[in-house]
Amino acid sequence: MTAVRTTPAAALTATLGLAAACWVVSVWPTTGMNMGAATRLGSFAFFAAAWVAMMAAMMLPGAAAAVARAARTGGVRAAPLFAGSYLAAWALVGVVVYALYRPHGTAAAGAVTIAAGAYEFAPLKRHFRRRCRESLRSGSGSGSGLCCVGSSAGLMAMLVALSVMSVTWMAVTAVLVTAQKLLAPRAALDVPLALAIAALGALIIVDPSSVPGLTPPM
């Protein structure tokens, strides 16, 4: 009986511990590779390993409570199954990113960032954010992952456009993604955030040198 009661706590601890370890792992391969919008991804094998570590670091904290809930209802084996299938959705996103990504200029980075701000206002964003929060409370790992991909698509596109290998932008994006998973939508917070993202995109287009890390050092 004691083991059953402690399973959710153990699952929560293990999930957050894995996320913390993946943050450490993510810093190592990206060191020296951050060239802002001109960043190159390297080989697919390297990128795939780095991307999965990044997604575990960024996405697991917001899903940790759902992993613990899966452990409570389905036993200890359900926890890694939920986390693994949740991350599998984000791994598929990595395949798409690798296929479509090209080093680009600041104008493209700014345009994508403006689009990310606009997406925060979109009905599709609101739909996926609601589904993401609902599925994390009572859904499967893969279903939750797909809904959360839809919810965070704009923010992740912004990360890729600004610099997919930037630990700083990773941290900023992770905070925003986690907050939107845990907090109910509130116009007082969501509207200023969307406007700030769009304003950042405009600033990048007008004065890219004012945004640290956007262009490679000379």
Secondary structure, DSSP 4 states (H G I P E B T S, - for coil): -HHHHHHHHHHHHHHHHHHHHHHHHHHHHHTTT--GGG-----HHHHHHHHHHHHHHHHHHHHHHHHHHHHHHH-TTHHHHHHHHHHHHHHHHHHHHHHH-----HHHHHHHHHHHHHHTTSHHHHHHHHHHHHHHHHS-HHHHHHHHHHHHHHHHHHHHHHHTT-HHHHHHHHHHHHHHHHSPP-HHHHHHHHHHHHHHHHHHHH-GGGSTTSS---
